[in-house]
Amino acid sequence: MEEVRQALEREQVPVANAETAMVPKTMLELEAKETVSVLKLMERLEELDDVQRVYSNLELSEEALKEFA
């Protein structure tokens, strides 16, 4: 990926961001209550100093997002 970014920059193509990402192949759908629990866990994990990124394959429903907010 770094080679591609450098090649683009040599050709004067602007690169806004270059990073790898973990993209799930399958998504997990839970009940709203369980989804909120998982979101709270993810939030707590993100607050830890040693944690840089938190990934999930959780499918977020509107109902769960409203309940979490």
mmCIF file of the N, C-alpha and C atoms, coordinates in Angstrom:
data_MODEL
# 
_entry.id   MODEL 
# 
loop_
_atom_site.group_PDB 
_atom_site.id 
_atom_site.type_symbol 
_atom_site.label_atom_id 
_atom_site.label_alt_id 
_atom_site.label_comp_id 
_atom_site.label_asym_id 
_atom_site.label_entity_id 
_atom_site.label_seq_id 
_atom_site.pdbx_PDB_ins_code 
_atom_site.Cartn_x 
_atom_site.Cartn_y 
_atom_site.Cartn_z 
_atom_site.occupancy 
_atom_site.B_iso_or_equiv 
_atom_site.pdbx_formal_charge 
_atom_site.auth_seq_id 
_atom_site.auth_comp_id 
_atom_site.auth_asym_id 
_atom_site.auth_atom_id 
_atom_site.pdbx_PDB_model_num 
ATOM 1   N N  . MET A 1 1  ? 0.815   -1.177  0.000   1.00 0.00 ? 1  MET A N  1 
ATOM 2   C CA . MET A 1 1  ? 0.000   0.000   0.000   1.00 0.00 ? 1  MET A CA 1 
ATOM 3   C C  . MET A 1 1  ? 0.872   1.260   0.000   1.00 0.00 ? 1  MET A C  1 
ATOM 4   N N  . GLU A 1 2  ? 1.958   1.201   0.735   1.00 0.00 ? 2  GLU A N  1 
ATOM 5   C CA . GLU A 1 2  ? 2.849   2.358   0.794   1.00 0.00 ? 2  GLU A CA 1 
ATOM 6   C C  . GLU A 1 2  ? 3.434   2.663   -0.585  1.00 0.00 ? 2  GLU A C  1 
ATOM 7   N N  . GLU A 1 3  ? 3.746   1.616   -1.333  1.00 0.00 ? 3  GLU A N  1 
ATOM 8   C CA . GLU A 1 3  ? 4.278   1.817   -2.681  1.00 0.00 ? 3  GLU A CA 1 
ATOM 9   C C  . GLU A 1 3  ? 3.258   2.503   -3.584  1.00 0.00 ? 3  GLU A C  1 
ATOM 10  N N  . VAL A 1 4  ? 2.011   2.123   -3.459  1.00 0.00 ? 4  VAL A N  1 
ATOM 11  C CA . VAL A 1 4  ? 0.946   2.733   -4.258  1.00 0.00 ? 4  VAL A CA 1 
ATOM 12  C C  . VAL A 1 4  ? 0.777   4.198   -3.881  1.00 0.00 ? 4  VAL A C  1 
ATOM 13  N N  . ARG A 1 5  ? 0.790   4.480   -2.586  1.00 0.00 ? 5  ARG A N  1 
ATOM 14  C CA . ARG A 1 5  ? 0.654   5.865   -2.127  1.00 0.00 ? 5  ARG A CA 1 
ATOM 15  C C  . ARG A 1 5  ? 1.794   6.726   -2.674  1.00 0.00 ? 5  ARG A C  1 
ATOM 16  N N  . GLN A 1 6  ? 3.005   6.211   -2.599  1.00 0.00 ? 6  GLN A N  1 
ATOM 17  C CA . GLN A 1 6  ? 4.160   6.963   -3.090  1.00 0.00 ? 6  GLN A CA 1 
ATOM 18  C C  . GLN A 1 6  ? 4.075   7.176   -4.608  1.00 0.00 ? 6  GLN A C  1 
ATOM 19  N N  . ALA A 1 7  ? 3.637   6.157   -5.336  1.00 0.00 ? 7  ALA A N  1 
ATOM 20  C CA . ALA A 1 7  ? 3.497   6.282   -6.792  1.00 0.00 ? 7  ALA A CA 1 
ATOM 21  C C  . ALA A 1 7  ? 2.464   7.343   -7.145  1.00 0.00 ? 7  ALA A C  1 
ATOM 22  N N  . LEU A 1 8  ? 1.354   7.370   -6.411  1.00 0.00 ? 8  LEU A N  1 
ATOM 23  C CA . LEU A 1 8  ? 0.334   8.386   -6.652  1.00 0.00 ? 8  LEU A CA 1 
ATOM 24  C C  . LEU A 1 8  ? 0.874   9.784   -6.378  1.00 0.00 ? 8  LEU A C  1 
ATOM 25  N N  . GLU A 1 9  ? 1.617   9.924   -5.298  1.00 0.00 ? 9  GLU A N  1 
ATOM 26  C CA . GLU A 1 9  ? 2.184   11.222  -4.963  1.00 0.00 ? 9  GLU A CA 1 
ATOM 27  C C  . GLU A 1 9  ? 3.227   11.669  -5.987  1.00 0.00 ? 9  GLU A C  1 
ATOM 28  N N  . ARG A 1 10 ? 4.001   10.714  -6.535  1.00 0.00 ? 10 ARG A N  1 
ATOM 29  C CA . ARG A 1 10 ? 4.969   11.060  -7.586  1.00 0.00 ? 10 ARG A CA 1 
ATOM 30  C C  . ARG A 1 10 ? 4.260   11.594  -8.825  1.00 0.00 ? 10 ARG A C  1 
ATOM 31  N N  . GLU A 1 11 ? 3.066   11.075  -9.076  1.00 0.00 ? 11 GLU A N  1 
ATOM 32  C CA . GLU A 1 11 ? 2.274   11.533  -10.226 1.00 0.00 ? 11 GLU A CA 1 
ATOM 33  C C  . GLU A 1 11 ? 1.426   12.753  -9.866  1.00 0.00 ? 11 GLU A C  1 
ATOM 34  N N  . GLN A 1 12 ? 1.660   13.302  -8.696  1.00 0.00 ? 12 GLN A N  1 
ATOM 35  C CA . GLN A 1 12 ? 0.971   14.480  -8.185  1.00 0.00 ? 12 GLN A CA 1 
ATOM 36  C C  . GLN A 1 12 ? -0.539  14.270  -8.033  1.00 0.00 ? 12 GLN A C  1 
ATOM 37  N N  . VAL A 1 13 ? -0.915  13.049  -7.680  1.00 0.00 ? 13 VAL A N  1 
ATOM 38  C CA . VAL A 1 13 ? -2.308  12.745  -7.357  1.00 0.00 ? 13 VAL A CA 1 
ATOM 39  C C  . VAL A 1 13 ? -2.451  12.931  -5.853  1.00 0.00 ? 13 VAL A C  1 
ATOM 40  N N  . PRO A 1 14 ? -3.326  13.834  -5.423  1.00 0.00 ? 14 PRO A N  1 
ATOM 41  C CA . PRO A 1 14 ? -3.459  14.066  -3.982  1.00 0.00 ? 14 PRO A CA 1 
ATOM 42  C C  . PRO A 1 14 ? -4.018  12.836  -3.251  1.00 0.00 ? 14 PRO A C  1 
ATOM 43  N N  . VAL A 1 15 ? -3.385  12.491  -2.140  1.00 0.00 ? 15 VAL A N  1 
ATOM 44  C CA . VAL A 1 15 ? -3.816  11.371  -1.311  1.00 0.00 ? 15 VAL A CA 1 
ATOM 45  C C  . VAL A 1 15 ? -4.281  11.948  0.024   1.00 0.00 ? 15 VAL A C  1 
ATOM 46  N N  . ALA A 1 16 ? -5.577  11.864  0.295   1.00 0.00 ? 16 ALA A N  1 
ATOM 47  C CA . ALA A 1 16 ? -6.120  12.417  1.534   1.00 0.00 ? 16 ALA A CA 1 
ATOM 48  C C  . ALA A 1 16 ? -5.835  11.511  2.722   1.00 0.00 ? 16 ALA A C  1 
ATOM 49  N N  . ASN A 1 17 ? -5.876  10.193  2.490   1.00 0.00 ? 17 ASN A N  1 
ATOM 50  C CA . ASN A 1 17 ? -5.714  9.256   3.590   1.00 0.00 ? 17 ASN A CA 1 
ATOM 51  C C  . ASN A 1 17 ? -5.238  7.930   3.019   1.00 0.00 ? 17 ASN A C  1 
ATOM 52  N N  . ALA A 1 18 ? -4.335  7.264   3.718   1.00 0.00 ? 18 ALA A N  1 
ATOM 53  C CA . ALA A 1 18 ? -3.846  5.956   3.283   1.00 0.00 ? 18 ALA A CA 1 
ATOM 54  C C  . ALA A 1 18 ? -3.680  5.071   4.508   1.00 0.00 ? 18 ALA A C  1 
ATOM 55  N N  . GLU A 1 19 ? -4.589  4.137   4.673   1.00 0.00 ? 19 GLU A N  1 
ATOM 56  C CA . GLU A 1 19 ? -4.499  3.207   5.793   1.00 0.00 ? 19 GLU A CA 1 
ATOM 57  C C  . GLU A 1 19 ? -5.260  1.937   5.451   1.00 0.00 ? 19 GLU A C  1 
ATOM 58  N N  . THR A 1 20 ? -4.883  0.868   6.114   1.00 0.00 ? 20 THR A N  1 
ATOM 59  C CA . THR A 1 20 ? -5.607  -0.381  5.931   1.00 0.00 ? 20 THR A CA 1 
ATOM 60  C C  . THR A 1 20 ? -6.763  -0.417  6.920   1.00 0.00 ? 20 THR A C  1 
ATOM 61  N N  . ALA A 1 21 ? -7.782  -1.156  6.570   1.00 0.00 ? 21 ALA A N  1 
ATOM 62  C CA . ALA A 1 21 ? -8.950  -1.274  7.448   1.00 0.00 ? 21 ALA A CA 1 
ATOM 63  C C  . ALA A 1 21 ? -9.408  -2.723  7.472   1.00 0.00 ? 21 ALA A C  1 
ATOM 64  N N  . MET A 1 22 ? -9.968  -3.111  8.579   1.00 0.00 ? 22 MET A N  1 
ATOM 65  C CA . MET A 1 22 ? -10.535 -4.448  8.696   1.00 0.00 ? 22 MET A CA 1 
ATOM 66  C C  . MET A 1 22 ? -12.018 -4.356  8.344   1.00 0.00 ? 22 MET A C  1 
ATOM 67  N N  . VAL A 1 23 ? -12.400 -5.056  7.286   1.00 0.00 ? 23 VAL A N  1 
ATOM 68  C CA . VAL A 1 23 ? -13.781 -5.036  6.817   1.00 0.00 ? 23 VAL A CA 1 
ATOM 69  C C  . VAL A 1 23 ? -14.353 -6.446  6.989   1.00 0.00 ? 23 VAL A C  1 
ATOM 70  N N  . PRO A 1 24 ? -15.434 -6.584  7.762   1.00 0.00 ? 24 PRO A N  1 
ATOM 71  C CA . PRO A 1 24 ? -15.985 -7.921  8.009   1.00 0.00 ? 24 PRO A CA 1 
ATOM 72  C C  . PRO A 1 24 ? -16.628 -8.518  6.758   1.00 0.00 ? 24 PRO A C  1 
ATOM 73  N N  . LYS A 1 25 ? -16.512 -9.824  6.623   1.00 0.00 ? 25 LYS A N  1 
ATOM 74  C CA . LYS A 1 25 ? -17.169 -10.527 5.524   1.00 0.00 ? 25 LYS A CA 1 
ATOM 75  C C  . LYS A 1 25 ? -18.624 -10.831 5.862   1.00 0.00 ? 25 LYS A C  1 
ATOM 76  N N  . THR A 1 26 ? -18.896 -11.027 7.137   1.00 0.00 ? 26 THR A N  1 
ATOM 77  C CA . THR A 1 26 ? -20.267 -11.280 7.582   1.00 0.00 ? 26 THR A CA 1 
ATOM 78  C C  . THR A 1 26 ? -20.604 -10.312 8.703   1.00 0.00 ? 26 THR A C  1 
ATOM 79  N N  . MET A 1 27 ? -21.850 -9.934  8.758   1.00 0.00 ? 27 MET A N  1 
ATOM 80  C CA . MET A 1 27 ? -22.313 -9.017  9.792   1.00 0.00 ? 27 MET A CA 1 
ATOM 81  C C  . MET A 1 27 ? -23.136 -9.789  10.816  1.00 0.00 ? 27 MET A C  1 
ATOM 82  N N  . LEU A 1 28 ? -23.121 -9.326  12.052  1.00 0.00 ? 28 LEU A N  1 
ATOM 83  C CA . LEU A 1 28 ? -23.844 -9.950  13.146  1.00 0.00 ? 28 LEU A CA 1 
ATOM 84  C C  . LEU A 1 28 ? -24.979 -9.034  13.580  1.00 0.00 ? 28 LEU A C  1 
ATOM 85  N N  . GLU A 1 29 ? -26.177 -9.564  13.590  1.00 0.00 ? 29 GLU A N  1 
ATOM 86  C CA . GLU A 1 29 ? -27.337 -8.788  14.015  1.00 0.00 ? 29 GLU A CA 1 
ATOM 87  C C  . GLU A 1 29 ? -27.835 -9.320  15.358  1.00 0.00 ? 29 GLU A C  1 
ATOM 88  N N  . LEU A 1 30 ? -27.932 -8.420  16.332  1.00 0.00 ? 30 LEU A N  1 
ATOM 89  C CA . LEU A 1 30 ? -28.389 -8.776  17.675  1.00 0.00 ? 30 LEU A CA 1 
ATOM 90  C C  . LEU A 1 30 ? -29.664 -8.020  18.005  1.00 0.00 ? 30 LEU A C  1 
ATOM 91  N N  . GLU A 1 31 ? -30.287 -8.422  19.092  1.00 0.00 ? 31 GLU A N  1 
ATOM 92  C CA . GLU A 1 31 ? -31.430 -7.667  19.609  1.00 0.00 ? 31 GLU A CA 1 
ATOM 93  C C  . GLU A 1 31 ? -30.931 -6.300  20.082  1.00 0.00 ? 31 GLU A C  1 
ATOM 94  N N  . ALA A 1 32 ? -31.823 -5.334  20.150  1.00 0.00 ? 32 ALA A N  1 
ATOM 95  C CA . ALA A 1 32 ? -31.444 -3.965  20.513  1.00 0.00 ? 32 ALA A CA 1 
ATOM 96  C C  . ALA A 1 32 ? -30.733 -3.905  21.862  1.00 0.00 ? 32 ALA A C  1 
ATOM 97  N N  . LYS A 1 33 ? -31.251 -4.638  22.854  1.00 0.00 ? 33 LYS A N  1 
ATOM 98  C CA . LYS A 1 33 ? -30.655 -4.620  24.193  1.00 0.00 ? 33 LYS A CA 1 
ATOM 99  C C  . LYS A 1 33 ? -29.229 -5.163  24.166  1.00 0.00 ? 33 LYS A C  1 
ATOM 100 N N  . GLU A 1 34 ? -29.010 -6.251  23.441  1.00 0.00 ? 34 GLU A N  1 
ATOM 101 C CA . GLU A 1 34 ? -27.668 -6.827  23.334  1.00 0.00 ? 34 GLU A CA 1 
ATOM 102 C C  . GLU A 1 34 ? -26.736 -5.903  22.562  1.00 0.00 ? 34 GLU A C  1 
ATOM 103 N N  . THR A 1 35 ? -27.260 -5.260  21.531  1.00 0.00 ? 35 THR A N  1 
ATOM 104 C CA . THR A 1 35 ? -26.462 -4.329  20.739  1.00 0.00 ? 35 THR A CA 1 
ATOM 105 C C  . THR A 1 35 ? -25.981 -3.171  21.603  1.00 0.00 ? 35 THR A C  1 
ATOM 106 N N  . VAL A 1 36 ? -26.849 -2.642  22.440  1.00 0.00 ? 36 VAL A N  1 
ATOM 107 C CA . VAL A 1 36 ? -26.475 -1.547  23.334  1.00 0.00 ? 36 VAL A CA 1 
ATOM 108 C C  . VAL A 1 36 ? -25.371 -1.999  24.282  1.00 0.00 ? 36 VAL A C  1 
ATOM 109 N N  . SER A 1 37 ? -25.464 -3.214  24.790  1.00 0.00 ? 37 SER A N  1 
ATOM 110 C CA . SER A 1 37 ? -24.428 -3.742  25.685  1.00 0.00 ? 37 SER A CA 1 
ATOM 111 C C  . SER A 1 37 ? -23.084 -3.823  24.963  1.00 0.00 ? 37 SER A C  1 
ATOM 112 N N  . VAL A 1 38 ? -23.098 -4.294  23.737  1.00 0.00 ? 38 VAL A N  1 
ATOM 113 C CA . VAL A 1 38 ? -21.865 -4.402  22.962  1.00 0.00 ? 38 VAL A CA 1 
ATOM 114 C C  . VAL A 1 38 ? -21.304 -3.007  22.672  1.00 0.00 ? 38 VAL A C  1 
ATOM 115 N N  . LEU A 1 39 ? -22.160 -2.059  22.338  1.00 0.00 ? 39 LEU A N  1 
ATOM 116 C CA . LEU A 1 39 ? -21.703 -0.690  22.076  1.00 0.00 ? 39 LEU A CA 1 
ATOM 117 C C  . LEU A 1 39 ? -21.063 -0.072  23.317  1.00 0.00 ? 39 LEU A C  1 
ATOM 118 N N  . LYS A 1 40 ? -21.634 -0.343  24.479  1.00 0.00 ? 40 LYS A N  1 
ATOM 119 C CA . LYS A 1 40 ? -21.058 0.162   25.728  1.00 0.00 ? 40 LYS A CA 1 
ATOM 120 C C  . LYS A 1 40 ? -19.684 -0.457  25.973  1.00 0.00 ? 40 LYS A C  1 
ATOM 121 N N  . LEU A 1 41 ? -19.555 -1.764  25.699  1.00 0.00 ? 41 LEU A N  1 
ATOM 122 C CA . LEU A 1 41 ? -18.267 -2.443  25.838  1.00 0.00 ? 41 LEU A CA 1 
ATOM 123 C C  . LEU A 1 41 ? -17.246 -1.830  24.880  1.00 0.00 ? 41 LEU A C  1 
ATOM 124 N N  . MET A 1 42 ? -17.631 -1.617  23.641  1.00 0.00 ? 42 MET A N  1 
ATOM 125 C CA . MET A 1 42 ? -16.728 -1.026  22.653  1.00 0.00 ? 42 MET A CA 1 
ATOM 126 C C  . MET A 1 42 ? -16.287 0.371   23.076  1.00 0.00 ? 42 MET A C  1 
ATOM 127 N N  . GLU A 1 43 ? -17.213 1.133   23.617  1.00 0.00 ? 43 GLU A N  1 
ATOM 128 C CA . GLU A 1 43 ? -16.899 2.479   24.092  1.00 0.00 ? 43 GLU A CA 1 
ATOM 129 C C  . GLU A 1 43 ? -15.870 2.430   25.216  1.00 0.00 ? 43 GLU A C  1 
ATOM 130 N N  . ARG A 1 44 ? -16.043 1.487   26.136  1.00 0.00 ? 44 ARG A N  1 
ATOM 131 C CA . ARG A 1 44 ? -15.097 1.350   27.255  1.00 0.00 ? 44 ARG A CA 1 
ATOM 132 C C  . ARG A 1 44 ? -13.726 0.891   26.761  1.00 0.00 ? 44 ARG A C  1 
ATOM 133 N N  . LEU A 1 45 ? -13.721 -0.005  25.774  1.00 0.00 ? 45 LEU A N  1 
ATOM 134 C CA . LEU A 1 45 ? -12.448 -0.462  25.211  1.00 0.00 ? 45 LEU A CA 1 
ATOM 135 C C  . LEU A 1 45 ? -11.700 0.686   24.548  1.00 0.00 ? 45 LEU A C  1 
ATOM 136 N N  . GLU A 1 46 ? -12.418 1.524   23.821  1.00 0.00 ? 46 GLU A N  1 
ATOM 137 C CA . GLU A 1 46 ? -11.798 2.654   23.132  1.00 0.00 ? 46 GLU A CA 1 
ATOM 138 C C  . GLU A 1 46 ? -11.178 3.650   24.111  1.00 0.00 ? 46 GLU A C  1 
ATOM 139 N N  . GLU A 1 47 ? -11.690 3.712   25.324  1.00 0.00 ? 47 GLU A N  1 
ATOM 140 C CA . GLU A 1 47 ? -11.179 4.634   26.327  1.00 0.00 ? 47 GLU A CA 1 
ATOM 141 C C  . GLU A 1 47 ? -9.856  4.181   26.939  1.00 0.00 ? 47 GLU A C  1 
ATOM 142 N N  . LEU A 1 48 ? -9.512  2.901   26.782  1.00 0.00 ? 48 LEU A N  1 
ATOM 143 C CA . LEU A 1 48 ? -8.275  2.381   27.352  1.00 0.00 ? 48 LEU A CA 1 
ATOM 144 C C  . LEU A 1 48 ? -7.067  2.945   26.603  1.00 0.00 ? 48 LEU A C  1 
ATOM 145 N N  . ASP A 1 49 ? -6.030  3.311   27.332  1.00 0.00 ? 49 ASP A N  1 
ATOM 146 C CA . ASP A 1 49 ? -4.840  3.906   26.732  1.00 0.00 ? 49 ASP A CA 1 
ATOM 147 C C  . ASP A 1 49 ? -4.122  2.956   25.770  1.00 0.00 ? 49 ASP A C  1 
ATOM 148 N N  . ASP A 1 50 ? -4.127  1.672   26.075  1.00 0.00 ? 50 ASP A N  1 
ATOM 149 C CA . ASP A 1 50 ? -3.397  0.705   25.256  1.00 0.00 ? 50 ASP A CA 1 
ATOM 150 C C  . ASP A 1 50 ? -4.146  0.290   23.990  1.00 0.00 ? 50 ASP A C  1 
ATOM 151 N N  . VAL A 1 51 ? -5.407  0.659   23.876  1.00 0.00 ? 51 VAL A N  1 
ATOM 152 C CA . VAL A 1 51 ? -6.222  0.257   22.722  1.00 0.00 ? 51 VAL A CA 1 
ATOM 153 C C  . VAL A 1 51 ? -6.166  1.374   21.680  1.00 0.00 ? 51 VAL A C  1 
ATOM 154 N N  . GLN A 1 52 ? -5.769  0.999   20.462  1.00 0.00 ? 52 GLN A N  1 
ATOM 155 C CA . GLN A 1 52 ? -5.682  1.985   19.390  1.00 0.00 ? 52 GLN A CA 1 
ATOM 156 C C  . GLN A 1 52 ? -6.945  2.012   18.545  1.00 0.00 ? 52 GLN A C  1 
ATOM 157 N N  . ARG A 1 53 ? -7.505  0.835   18.246  1.00 0.00 ? 53 ARG A N  1 
ATOM 158 C CA . ARG A 1 53 ? -8.716  0.754   17.426  1.00 0.00 ? 53 ARG A CA 1 
ATOM 159 C C  . ARG A 1 53 ? -9.561  -0.417  17.907  1.00 0.00 ? 53 ARG A C  1 
ATOM 160 N N  . VAL A 1 54 ? -10.866 -0.264  17.742  1.00 0.00 ? 54 VAL A N  1 
ATOM 161 C CA . VAL A 1 54 ? -11.798 -1.342  18.075  1.00 0.00 ? 54 VAL A CA 1 
ATOM 162 C C  . VAL A 1 54 ? -12.611 -1.640  16.820  1.00 0.00 ? 54 VAL A C  1 
ATOM 163 N N  . TYR A 1 55 ? -12.613 -2.898  16.406  1.00 0.00 ? 55 TYR A N  1 
ATOM 164 C CA . TYR A 1 55 ? -13.351 -3.317  15.218  1.00 0.00 ? 55 TYR A CA 1 
ATOM 165 C C  . TYR A 1 55 ? -14.533 -4.186  15.629  1.00 0.00 ? 55 TYR A C  1 
ATOM 166 N N  . SER A 1 56 ? -15.550 -4.190  14.795  1.00 0.00 ? 56 SER A N  1 
ATOM 167 C CA . SER A 1 56 ? -16.731 -4.996  15.077  1.00 0.00 ? 56 SER A CA 1 
ATOM 168 C C  . SER A 1 56 ? -17.417 -5.380  13.769  1.00 0.00 ? 56 SER A C  1 
ATOM 169 N N  . ASN A 1 57 ? -18.135 -6.477  13.801  1.00 0.00 ? 57 ASN A N  1 
ATOM 170 C CA . ASN A 1 57 ? -18.962 -6.857  12.662  1.00 0.00 ? 57 ASN A CA 1 
ATOM 171 C C  . ASN A 1 57 ? -20.441 -6.768  13.039  1.00 0.00 ? 57 ASN A C  1 
ATOM 172 N N  . LEU A 1 58 ? -20.731 -5.897  13.984  1.00 0.00 ? 58 LEU A N  1 
ATOM 173 C CA . LEU A 1 58 ? -22.080 -5.734  14.508  1.00 0.00 ? 58 LEU A CA 1 
ATOM 174 C C  . LEU A 1 58 ? -22.936 -4.887  13.570  1.00 0.00 ? 58 LEU A C  1 
ATOM 175 N N  . GLU A 1 59 ? -24.096 -5.395  13.231  1.00 0.00 ? 59 GLU A N  1 
ATOM 176 C CA . GLU A 1 59 ? -25.069 -4.658  12.418  1.00 0.00 ? 59 GLU A CA 1 
ATOM 177 C C  . GLU A 1 59 ? -25.857 -3.757  13.359  1.00 0.00 ? 59 GLU A C  1 
ATOM 178 N N  . LEU A 1 60 ? -25.809 -2.448  13.132  1.00 0.00 ? 60 LEU A N  1 
ATOM 179 C CA . LEU A 1 60 ? -26.460 -1.496  14.030  1.00 0.00 ? 60 LEU A CA 1 
ATOM 180 C C  . LEU A 1 60 ? -27.846 -1.126  13.506  1.00 0.00 ? 60 LEU A C  1 
ATOM 181 N N  . SER A 1 61 ? -28.855 -1.375  14.316  1.00 0.00 ? 61 SER A N  1 
ATOM 182 C CA . SER A 1 61 ? -30.224 -1.003  13.944  1.00 0.00 ? 61 SER A CA 1 
ATOM 183 C C  . SER A 1 61 ? -30.531 0.393   14.461  1.00 0.00 ? 61 SER A C  1 
ATOM 184 N N  . GLU A 1 62 ? -31.505 1.021   13.849  1.00 0.00 ? 62 GLU A N  1 
ATOM 185 C CA . GLU A 1 62 ? -31.945 2.354   14.286  1.00 0.00 ? 62 GLU A CA 1 
ATOM 186 C C  . GLU A 1 62 ? -32.424 2.317   15.731  1.00 0.00 ? 62 GLU A C  1 
ATOM 187 N N  . GLU A 1 63 ? -33.154 1.267   16.071  1.00 0.00 ? 63 GLU A N  1 
ATOM 188 C CA . GLU A 1 63 ? -33.698 1.107   17.427  1.00 0.00 ? 63 GLU A CA 1 
ATOM 189 C C  . GLU A 1 63 ? -32.572 1.060   18.460  1.00 0.00 ? 63 GLU A C  1 
ATOM 190 N N  . ALA A 1 64 ? -31.528 0.282   18.162  1.00 0.00 ? 64 ALA A N  1 
ATOM 191 C CA . ALA A 1 64 ? -30.407 0.153   19.096  1.00 0.00 ? 64 ALA A CA 1 
ATOM 192 C C  . ALA A 1 64 ? -29.662 1.479   19.224  1.00 0.00 ? 64 ALA A C  1 
ATOM 193 N N  . LEU A 1 65 ? -29.479 2.182   18.124  1.00 0.00 ? 65 LEU A N  1 
ATOM 194 C CA . LEU A 1 65 ? -28.783 3.474   18.172  1.00 0.00 ? 65 LEU A CA 1 
ATOM 195 C C  . LEU A 1 65 ? -29.560 4.488   18.986  1.00 0.00 ? 65 LEU A C  1 
ATOM 196 N N  . LYS A 1 66 ? -30.885 4.491   18.854  1.00 0.00 ? 66 LYS A N  1 
ATOM 197 C CA . LYS A 1 66 ? -31.710 5.412   19.637  1.00 0.00 ? 66 LYS A CA 1 
ATOM 198 C C  . LYS A 1 66 ? -31.616 5.084   21.118  1.00 0.00 ? 66 LYS A C  1 
ATOM 199 N N  . GLU A 1 67 ? -31.619 3.788   21.442  1.00 0.00 ? 67 GLU A N  1 
ATOM 200 C CA . GLU A 1 67 ? -31.546 3.351   22.830  1.00 0.00 ? 67 GLU A CA 1 
ATOM 201 C C  . GLU A 1 67 ? -30.171 3.668   23.433  1.00 0.00 ? 67 GLU A C  1 
ATOM 202 N N  . PHE A 1 68 ? -29.124 3.584   22.616  1.00 0.00 ? 68 PHE A N  1 
ATOM 203 C CA . PHE A 1 68 ? -27.768 3.858   23.070  1.00 0.00 ? 68 PHE A CA 1 
ATOM 204 C C  . PHE A 1 68 ? -27.541 5.352   23.327  1.00 0.00 ? 68 PHE A C  1 
ATOM 205 N N  . ALA A 1 69 ? -28.165 6.173   22.532  1.00 0.00 ? 69 ALA A N  1 
ATOM 206 C CA . ALA A 1 69 ? -27.935 7.632   22.620  1.00 0.00 ? 69 ALA A CA 1 
ATOM 207 C C  . ALA A 1 69 ? -28.502 8.237   23.855  1.00 0.00 ? 69 ALA A C  1 
# 
